[in-house]
Amino acid sequence: MARNLLIKEFNKEFKSKKDYTTSDIKVFYRKHIKGIKDSTIGWNVYHLVLQGEISRIRIGHYKKK
């Protein structure tokens, strides 16, 4: 099953922010995918980090690579 990471939309949403939190990311995904679970959002964040789209600054805080 392909992951719906919404990379283009994610980059557009967060391009002007220096960094963002897990809560910001949850709001983004809930806006685009109705009924998405927290665990799914967590896996999406994990895959964004693996793909080099974002990097973890500290627990719950991320920035664009």
Distance bins in CASP14 RR format, pairs under 12 A and 6 or more apart:
PFRMAT RR
TARGET T0000
AUTHOR 0000-0000-0000
RMODE 2
METHOD distances of the structure
MODEL  1
1 40 0 0 0 0 0 1 0 0 0 0 0
1 43 0 0 0 0 0 1 0 0 0 0 0
2 44 0 0 0 0 0 1 0 0 0 0 0
2 47 0 0 0 0 0 1 0 0 0 0 0
3 29 0 0 0 0 0 1 0 0 0 0 0
3 33 0 0 0 0 0 1 0 0 0 0 0
3 36 0 0 0 0 0 1 0 0 0 0 0
3 40 0 0 0 0 1 0 0 0 0 0 0
3 41 0 0 0 0 0 1 0 0 0 0 0
3 42 0 0 0 0 0 1 0 0 0 0 0
3 43 1 0 0 1 0 0 0 0 0 0 0
3 44 1 0 0 1 0 0 0 0 0 0 0
3 45 0 0 0 0 0 1 0 0 0 0 0
3 46 0 0 0 0 1 0 0 0 0 0 0
3 47 1 0 1 0 0 0 0 0 0 0 0
3 48 0 0 0 0 1 0 0 0 0 0 0
3 50 0 0 0 0 0 1 0 0 0 0 0
3 51 0 0 0 0 1 0 0 0 0 0 0
3 53 0 0 0 0 0 1 0 0 0 0 0
4 10 0 0 0 0 0 1 0 0 0 0 0
4 29 0 0 0 0 1 0 0 0 0 0 0
4 32 0 0 0 0 1 0 0 0 0 0 0
4 33 1 0 0 1 0 0 0 0 0 0 0
4 36 0 0 0 0 1 0 0 0 0 0 0
4 40 0 0 0 0 1 0 0 0 0 0 0
4 41 0 0 0 0 0 1 0 0 0 0 0
4 43 0 0 0 0 0 1 0 0 0 0 0
4 44 1 0 0 1 0 0 0 0 0 0 0
4 47 0 0 0 0 0 1 0 0 0 0 0
4 48 0 0 0 0 0 1 0 0 0 0 0
5 11 0 0 0 0 0 1 0 0 0 0 0
5 25 0 0 0 0 0 1 0 0 0 0 0
5 28 0 0 0 0 0 1 0 0 0 0 0
5 29 0 0 0 0 1 0 0 0 0 0 0
5 32 0 0 0 0 0 1 0 0 0 0 0
5 33 0 0 0 0 0 1 0 0 0 0 0
5 36 0 0 0 0 0 1 0 0 0 0 0
5 40 0 0 0 0 0 1 0 0 0 0 0
5 41 0 0 0 0 0 1 0 0 0 0 0
5 42 0 0 0 0 0 1 0 0 0 0 0
5 43 0 0 0 0 1 0 0 0 0 0 0
5 44 1 0 1 0 0 0 0 0 0 0 0
5 45 0 0 0 0 1 0 0 0 0 0 0
5 46 0 0 0 0 0 1 0 0 0 0 0
5 47 1 0 0 1 0 0 0 0 0 0 0
5 48 1 0 0 1 0 0 0 0 0 0 0
5 49 0 0 0 0 0 1 0 0 0 0 0
5 50 0 0 0 0 0 1 0 0 0 0 0
5 51 1 0 0 1 0 0 0 0 0 0 0
5 52 0 0 0 0 0 1 0 0 0 0 0
5 53 1 0 0 1 0 0 0 0 0 0 0
5 54 0 0 0 0 0 1 0 0 0 0 0
6 12 0 0 0 0 1 0 0 0 0 0 0
6 13 0 0 0 0 1 0 0 0 0 0 0
6 14 0 0 0 0 0 1 0 0 0 0 0
6 25 0 0 0 0 0 1 0 0 0 0 0
6 28 1 0 0 1 0 0 0 0 0 0 0
6 29 1 0 0 1 0 0 0 0 0 0 0
6 30 0 0 0 0 0 1 0 0 0 0 0
6 31 0 0 0 0 1 0 0 0 0 0 0
6 32 1 0 1 0 0 0 0 0 0 0 0
6 33 1 0 0 1 0 0 0 0 0 0 0
6 36 0 0 0 0 0 1 0 0 0 0 0
6 41 0 0 0 0 0 1 0 0 0 0 0
6 44 0 0 0 0 1 0 0 0 0 0 0
6 45 0 0 0 0 0 1 0 0 0 0 0
6 47 0 0 0 0 0 1 0 0 0 0 0
6 48 0 0 0 0 1 0 0 0 0 0 0
6 53 0 0 0 0 0 1 0 0 0 0 0
7 13 0 0 0 0 0 1 0 0 0 0 0
7 14 0 0 0 0 0 1 0 0 0 0 0
7 28 0 0 0 0 0 1 0 0 0 0 0
7 32 0 0 0 0 0 1 0 0 0 0 0
7 44 0 0 0 0 0 1 0 0 0 0 0
7 47 0 0 0 0 1 0 0 0 0 0 0
7 48 1 0 0 1 0 0 0 0 0 0 0
7 51 1 0 0 1 0 0 0 0 0 0 0
7 52 0 0 0 0 0 1 0 0 0 0 0
7 53 1 0 0 1 0 0 0 0 0 0 0
7 54 0 0 0 0 0 1 0 0 0 0 0
7 64 0 0 0 0 0 1 0 0 0 0 0
8 14 0 0 0 0 0 1 0 0 0 0 0
8 15 0 0 0 0 0 1 0 0 0 0 0
8 32 0 0 0 0 0 1 0 0 0 0 0
8 53 0 0 0 0 0 1 0 0 0 0 0
9 15 0 0 0 0 0 1 0 0 0 0 0
9 25 0 0 0 0 0 1 0 0 0 0 0
9 28 1 0 0 1 0 0 0 0 0 0 0
9 29 0 0 0 0 1 0 0 0 0 0 0
9 31 0 0 0 0 1 0 0 0 0 0 0
9 32 1 0 0 1 0 0 0 0 0 0 0
9 33 0 0 0 0 0 1 0 0 0 0 0
9 44 0 0 0 0 0 1 0 0 0 0 0
9 53 0 0 0 0 0 1 0 0 0 0 0
10 17 0 0 0 0 0 1 0 0 0 0 0
10 20 0 0 0 0 0 1 0 0 0 0 0
10 24 0 0 0 0 0 1 0 0 0 0 0
10 25 0 0 0 0 1 0 0 0 0 0 0
10 27 0 0 0 0 0 1 0 0 0 0 0
10 28 1 0 0 1 0 0 0 0 0 0 0
10 29 0 0 0 0 1 0 0 0 0 0 0
10 31 0 0 0 0 0 1 0 0 0 0 0
10 32 0 0 0 0 1 0 0 0 0 0 0
10 33 0 0 0 0 0 1 0 0 0 0 0
10 41 0 0 0 0 0 1 0 0 0 0 0
10 44 0 0 0 0 1 0 0 0 0 0 0
10 45 0 0 0 0 0 1 0 0 0 0 0
10 47 0 0 0 0 0 1 0 0 0 0 0
10 48 1 0 0 1 0 0 0 0 0 0 0
10 51 0 0 0 0 0 1 0 0 0 0 0
10 52 0 0 0 0 0 1 0 0 0 0 0
10 53 1 0 0 1 0 0 0 0 0 0 0
10 54 0 0 0 0 1 0 0 0 0 0 0
10 62 0 0 0 0 0 1 0 0 0 0 0
10 64 0 0 0 0 1 0 0 0 0 0 0
11 17 0 0 0 0 0 1 0 0 0 0 0
11 20 0 0 0 0 0 1 0 0 0 0 0
11 28 0 0 0 0 0 1 0 0 0 0 0
11 48 0 0 0 0 0 1 0 0 0 0 0
11 51 0 0 0 0 0 1 0 0 0 0 0
11 52 0 0 0 0 0 1 0 0 0 0 0
11 53 1 0 0 1 0 0 0 0 0 0 0
11 54 0 0 0 0 1 0 0 0 0 0 0
11 64 1 0 0 1 0 0 0 0 0 0 0
11 65 0 0 0 0 0 1 0 0 0 0 0
12 28 0 0 0 0 0 1 0 0 0 0 0
12 32 0 0 0 0 0 1 0 0 0 0 0
12 64 0 0 0 0 0 1 0 0 0 0 0
13 20 0 0 0 0 1 0 0 0 0 0 0
13 24 0 0 0 0 1 0 0 0 0 0 0
13 25 0 0 0 0 1 0 0 0 0 0 0
13 27 0 0 0 0 1 0 0 0 0 0 0
13 28 1 0 1 0 0 0 0 0 0 0 0
13 29 0 0 0 0 0 1 0 0 0 0 0
13 31 0 0 0 0 1 0 0 0 0 0 0
13 32 0 0 0 0 1 0 0 0 0 0 0
13 54 0 0 0 0 0 1 0 0 0 0 0
13 64 0 0 0 0 0 1 0 0 0 0 0
14 20 1 0 1 0 0 0 0 0 0 0 0
14 21 0 0 0 0 0 1 0 0 0 0 0
14 24 1 0 0 1 0 0 0 0 0 0 0
14 25 0 0 0 0 1 0 0 0 0 0 0
14 27 0 0 0 0 0 1 0 0 0 0 0
14 28 1 0 0 1 0 0 0 0 0 0 0
14 29 0 0 0 0 0 1 0 0 0 0 0
14 48 0 0 0 0 0 1 0 0 0 0 0
14 53 0 0 0 0 1 0 0 0 0 0 0
14 54 0 0 0 0 1 0 0 0 0 0 0
14 62 0 0 0 0 1 0 0 0 0 0 0
14 63 0 0 0 0 1 0 0 0 0 0 0
14 64 1 0 0 1 0 0 0 0 0 0 0
14 65 0 0 0 0 0 1 0 0 0 0 0
15 53 0 0 0 0 0 1 0 0 0 0 0
15 54 0 0 0 0 0 1 0 0 0 0 0
15 63 0 0 0 0 0 1 0 0 0 0 0
15 64 1 0 0 1 0 0 0 0 0 0 0
16 64 0 0 0 0 0 1 0 0 0 0 0
17 24 1 0 0 1 0 0 0 0 0 0 0
17 25 0 0 0 0 0 1 0 0 0 0 0
17 28 0 0 0 0 0 1 0 0 0 0 0
17 54 0 0 0 0 0 1 0 0 0 0 0
17 61 0 0 0 0 0 1 0 0 0 0 0
17 62 0 0 0 0 1 0 0 0 0 0 0
17 63 0 0 0 0 1 0 0 0 0 0 0
17 64 0 0 0 0 1 0 0 0 0 0 0
18 24 0 0 0 0 0 1 0 0 0 0 0
18 57 0 0 0 0 0 1 0 0 0 0 0
18 61 0 0 0 0 0 1 0 0 0 0 0
18 62 0 0 0 0 0 1 0 0 0 0 0
18 63 1 0 0 1 0 0 0 0 0 0 0
18 64 0 0 0 0 1 0 0 0 0 0 0
19 25 0 0 0 0 0 1 0 0 0 0 0
19 54 0 0 0 0 1 0 0 0 0 0 0
19 55 0 0 0 0 1 0 0 0 0 0 0
19 56 0 0 0 0 0 1 0 0 0 0 0
19 57 1 0 1 0 0 0 0 0 0 0 0
19 58 0 0 0 0 1 0 0 0 0 0 0
19 60 0 0 0 0 1 0 0 0 0 0 0
19 61 1 0 1 0 0 0 0 0 0 0 0
19 62 1 0 0 1 0 0 0 0 0 0 0
19 63 1 0 1 0 0 0 0 0 0 0 0
19 64 0 0 0 0 1 0 0 0 0 0 0
19 65 0 0 0 0 0 1 0 0 0 0 0
20 26 0 0 0 0 0 1 0 0 0 0 0
20 27 0 0 0 0 1 0 0 0 0 0 0
20 28 0 0 0 0 1 0 0 0 0 0 0
20 45 0 0 0 0 0 1 0 0 0 0 0
20 48 0 0 0 0 0 1 0 0 0 0 0
20 54 0 0 0 0 1 0 0 0 0 0 0
20 55 0 0 0 0 0 1 0 0 0 0 0
20 56 0 0 0 0 0 1 0 0 0 0 0
20 57 0 0 0 0 1 0 0 0 0 0 0
20 60 0 0 0 0 1 0 0 0 0 0 0
20 61 1 0 0 1 0 0 0 0 0 0 0
20 62 1 0 1 0 0 0 0 0 0 0 0
20 63 1 0 0 1 0 0 0 0 0 0 0
20 64 0 0 0 0 1 0 0 0 0 0 0
21 27 0 0 0 0 1 0 0 0 0 0 0
21 28 0 0 0 0 0 1 0 0 0 0 0
21 45 0 0 0 0 0 1 0 0 0 0 0
21 54 0 0 0 0 0 1 0 0 0 0 0
21 56 0 0 0 0 0 1 0 0 0 0 0
21 57 0 0 0 0 1 0 0 0 0 0 0
21 58 0 0 0 0 0 1 0 0 0 0 0
21 59 0 0 0 0 0 1 0 0 0 0 0
21 60 1 0 1 0 0 0 0 0 0 0 0
21 61 1 0 1 0 0 0 0 0 0 0 0
21 62 1 0 0 1 0 0 0 0 0 0 0
21 63 0 0 0 0 0 1 0 0 0 0 0
22 28 0 0 0 0 0 1 0 0 0 0 0
22 29 0 0 0 0 0 1 0 0 0 0 0
22 38 0 0 0 0 1 0 0 0 0 0 0
22 41 0 0 0 0 1 0 0 0 0 0 0
22 42 1 0 0 1 0 0 0 0 0 0 0
22 44 0 0 0 0 0 1 0 0 0 0 0
22 45 1 0 0 1 0 0 0 0 0 0 0
22 46 0 0 0 0 0 1 0 0 0 0 0
22 48 0 0 0 0 0 1 0 0 0 0 0
22 49 0 0 0 0 0 1 0 0 0 0 0
22 54 0 0 0 0 0 1 0 0 0 0 0
22 56 0 0 0 0 0 1 0 0 0 0 0
22 57 0 0 0 0 0 1 0 0 0 0 0
22 58 0 0 0 0 0 1 0 0 0 0 0
22 59 0 0 0 0 1 0 0 0 0 0 0
22 60 1 0 1 0 0 0 0 0 0 0 0
22 61 1 0 0 1 0 0 0 0 0 0 0
22 62 1 0 0 1 0 0 0 0 0 0 0
23 29 0 0 0 0 0 1 0 0 0 0 0
23 30 0 0 0 0 0 1 0 0 0 0 0
23 38 0 0 0 0 0 1 0 0 0 0 0
23 41 0 0 0 0 0 1 0 0 0 0 0
23 45 0 0 0 0 0 1 0 0 0 0 0
23 60 0 0 0 0 1 0 0 0 0 0 0
23 61 0 0 0 0 0 1 0 0 0 0 0
23 62 0 0 0 0 0 1 0 0 0 0 0
24 30 0 0 0 0 0 1 0 0 0 0 0
24 31 0 0 0 0 0 1 0 0 0 0 0
24 41 0 0 0 0 0 1 0 0 0 0 0
24 45 0 0 0 0 0 1 0 0 0 0 0
24 54 0 0 0 0 0 1 0 0 0 0 0
24 60 0 0 0 0 1 0 0 0 0 0 0
24 61 0 0 0 0 1 0 0 0 0 0 0
24 62 0 0 0 0 1 0 0 0 0 0 0
24 63 0 0 0 0 0 1 0 0 0 0 0
25 31 0 0 0 0 0 1 0 0 0 0 0
25 32 0 0 0 0 0 1 0 0 0 0 0
25 36 0 0 0 0 0 1 0 0 0 0 0
25 38 0 0 0 0 0 1 0 0 0 0 0
25 40 0 0 0 0 0 1 0 0 0 0 0
25 41 1 0 0 1 0 0 0 0 0 0 0
25 42 0 0 0 0 1 0 0 0 0 0 0
25 43 0 0 0 0 0 1 0 0 0 0 0
25 44 1 0 0 1 0 0 0 0 0 0 0
25 45 1 0 1 0 0 0 0 0 0 0 0
25 46 0 0 0 0 0 1 0 0 0 0 0
25 48 0 0 0 0 1 0 0 0 0 0 0
25 49 0 0 0 0 0 1 0 0 0 0 0
25 53 0 0 0 0 0 1 0 0 0 0 0
25 54 0 0 0 0 1 0 0 0 0 0 0
25 56 0 0 0 0 0 1 0 0 0 0 0
25 60 0 0 0 0 1 0 0 0 0 0 0
25 61 0 0 0 0 0 1 0 0 0 0 0
25 62 1 0 0 1 0 0 0 0 0 0 0
25 63 0 0 0 0 0 1 0 0 0 0 0
26 32 0 0 0 0 0 1 0 0 0 0 0
26 33 0 0 0 0 0 1 0 0 0 0 0
26 35 0 0 0 0 0 1 0 0 0 0 0
26 36 0 0 0 0 1 0 0 0 0 0 0
26 37 0 0 0 0 0 1 0 0 0 0 0
26 38 1 0 0 1 0 0 0 0 0 0 0
26 39 0 0 0 0 0 1 0 0 0 0 0
26 40 0 0 0 0 0 1 0 0 0 0 0
26 41 1 0 1 0 0 0 0 0 0 0 0
26 42 0 0 0 0 1 0 0 0 0 0 0
26 44 0 0 0 0 0 1 0 0 0 0 0
26 45 0 0 0 0 1 0 0 0 0 0 0
26 60 0 0 0 0 0 1 0 0 0 0 0
27 33 0 0 0 0 0 1 0 0 0 0 0
27 36 0 0 0 0 0 1 0 0 0 0 0
27 41 0 0 0 0 1 0 0 0 0 0 0
28 36 0 0 0 0 0 1 0 0 0 0 0
28 41 0 0 0 0 1 0 0 0 0 0 0
28 44 0 0 0 0 1 0 0 0 0 0 0
28 45 0 0 0 0 0 1 0 0 0 0 0
28 48 0 0 0 0 0 1 0 0 0 0 0
28 54 0 0 0 0 0 1 0 0 0 0 0
28 62 0 0 0 0 0 1 0 0 0 0 0
29 35 0 0 0 0 1 0 0 0 0 0 0
29 36 1 0 1 0 0 0 0 0 0 0 0
29 37 0 0 0 0 1 0 0 0 0 0 0
29 38 0 0 0 0 1 0 0 0 0 0 0
29 39 0 0 0 0 0 1 0 0 0 0 0
29 40 1 0 0 1 0 0 0 0 0 0 0
29 41 1 0 1 0 0 0 0 0 0 0 0
29 42 0 0 0 0 1 0 0 0 0 0 0
29 43 0 0 0 0 0 1 0 0 0 0 0
29 44 1 0 0 1 0 0 0 0 0 0 0
29 45 0 0 0 0 1 0 0 0 0 0 0
29 48 0 0 0 0 0 1 0 0 0 0 0
30 36 1 0 0 1 0 0 0 0 0 0 0
30 37 0 0 0 0 0 1 0 0 0 0 0
30 38 0 0 0 0 1 0 0 0 0 0 0
30 40 0 0 0 0 0 1 0 0 0 0 0
30 41 0 0 0 0 1 0 0 0 0 0 0
30 44 0 0 0 0 0 1 0 0 0 0 0
31 41 0 0 0 0 0 1 0 0 0 0 0
32 41 0 0 0 0 0 1 0 0 0 0 0
32 44 0 0 0 0 0 1 0 0 0 0 0
33 40 0 0 0 0 1 0 0 0 0 0 0
33 41 0 0 0 0 1 0 0 0 0 0 0
33 44 0 0 0 0 1 0 0 0 0 0 0
35 41 0 0 0 0 0 1 0 0 0 0 0
36 42 0 0 0 0 1 0 0 0 0 0 0
36 43 0 0 0 0 0 1 0 0 0 0 0
36 44 0 0 0 0 1 0 0 0 0 0 0
36 45 0 0 0 0 0 1 0 0 0 0 0
37 43 0 0 0 0 1 0 0 0 0 0 0
37 44 0 0 0 0 0 1 0 0 0 0 0
38 44 0 0 0 0 0 1 0 0 0 0 0
38 45 0 0 0 0 0 1 0 0 0 0 0
39 45 0 0 0 0 0 1 0 0 0 0 0
39 46 0 0 0 0 0 1 0 0 0 0 0
40 46 0 0 0 0 0 1 0 0 0 0 0
40 47 0 0 0 0 0 1 0 0 0 0 0
41 47 0 0 0 0 0 1 0 0 0 0 0
41 48 0 0 0 0 0 1 0 0 0 0 0
41 60 0 0 0 0 0 1 0 0 0 0 0
42 48 0 0 0 0 1 0 0 0 0 0 0
42 49 0 0 0 0 0 1 0 0 0 0 0
42 50 0 0 0 0 0 1 0 0 0 0 0
42 56 0 0 0 0 0 1 0 0 0 0 0
42 60 0 0 0 0 0 1 0 0 0 0 0
42 62 0 0 0 0 0 1 0 0 0 0 0
43 49 0 0 0 0 0 1 0 0 0 0 0
43 50 0 0 0 0 0 1 0 0 0 0 0
44 50 0 0 0 0 0 1 0 0 0 0 0
44 51 0 0 0 0 0 1 0 0 0 0 0
44 53 0 0 0 0 0 1 0 0 0 0 0
44 54 0 0 0 0 0 1 0 0 0 0 0
44 62 0 0 0 0 0 1 0 0 0 0 0
45 51 0 0 0 0 0 1 0 0 0 0 0
45 52 0 0 0 0 0 1 0 0 0 0 0
45 53 0 0 0 0 1 0 0 0 0 0 0
45 54 1 0 0 1 0 0 0 0 0 0 0
45 55 0 0 0 0 0 1 0 0 0 0 0
45 56 0 0 0 0 1 0 0 0 0 0 0
45 59 0 0 0 0 0 1 0 0 0 0 0
45 60 0 0 0 0 1 0 0 0 0 0 0
45 61 0 0 0 0 0 1 0 0 0 0 0
45 62 1 0 0 1 0 0 0 0 0 0 0
46 52 0 0 0 0 0 1 0 0 0 0 0
46 53 0 0 0 0 0 1 0 0 0 0 0
46 54 0 0 0 0 0 1 0 0 0 0 0
46 56 0 0 0 0 1 0 0 0 0 0 0
46 62 0 0 0 0 0 1 0 0 0 0 0
47 53 0 0 0 0 1 0 0 0 0 0 0
47 54 0 0 0 0 0 1 0 0 0 0 0
48 54 1 0 1 0 0 0 0 0 0 0 0
48 55 0 0 0 0 1 0 0 0 0 0 0
48 56 0 0 0 0 1 0 0 0 0 0 0
48 62 0 0 0 0 1 0 0 0 0 0 0
48 63 0 0 0 0 0 1 0 0 0 0 0
48 64 0 0 0 0 0 1 0 0 0 0 0
48 65 0 0 0 0 1 0 0 0 0 0 0
49 55 1 0 0 1 0 0 0 0 0 0 0
49 56 1 0 1 0 0 0 0 0 0 0 0
49 57 0 0 0 0 0 1 0 0 0 0 0
49 60 0 0 0 0 0 1 0 0 0 0 0
49 62 1 0 0 1 0 0 0 0 0 0 0
49 63 0 0 0 0 0 1 0 0 0 0 0
49 64 0 0 0 0 0 1 0 0 0 0 0
49 65 0 0 0 0 1 0 0 0 0 0 0
50 56 0 0 0 0 0 1 0 0 0 0 0
50 65 0 0 0 0 0 1 0 0 0 0 0
51 65 0 0 0 0 1 0 0 0 0 0 0
52 62 0 0 0 0 0 1 0 0 0 0 0
52 63 0 0 0 0 0 1 0 0 0 0 0
52 64 0 0 0 0 1 0 0 0 0 0 0
52 65 1 0 1 0 0 0 0 0 0 0 0
53 62 0 0 0 0 1 0 0 0 0 0 0
53 63 0 0 0 0 0 1 0 0 0 0 0
53 64 1 0 0 1 0 0 0 0 0 0 0
53 65 1 0 0 1 0 0 0 0 0 0 0
54 60 0 0 0 0 0 1 0 0 0 0 0
54 61 0 0 0 0 0 1 0 0 0 0 0
54 62 1 0 1 0 0 0 0 0 0 0 0
54 63 1 0 0 1 0 0 0 0 0 0 0
54 64 1 0 0 1 0 0 0 0 0 0 0
54 65 1 0 0 1 0 0 0 0 0 0 0
55 61 0 0 0 0 0 1 0 0 0 0 0
55 62 1 0 0 1 0 0 0 0 0 0 0
55 63 1 0 1 0 0 0 0 0 0 0 0
55 64 1 0 0 1 0 0 0 0 0 0 0
55 65 1 0 1 0 0 0 0 0 0 0 0
56 62 1 0 1 0 0 0 0 0 0 0 0
56 63 0 0 0 0 1 0 0 0 0 0 0
56 64 0 0 0 0 0 1 0 0 0 0 0
56 65 0 0 0 0 0 1 0 0 0 0 0
57 63 1 0 1 0 0 0 0 0 0 0 0
57 64 0 0 0 0 0 1 0 0 0 0 0
57 65 0 0 0 0 0 1 0 0 0 0 0
END
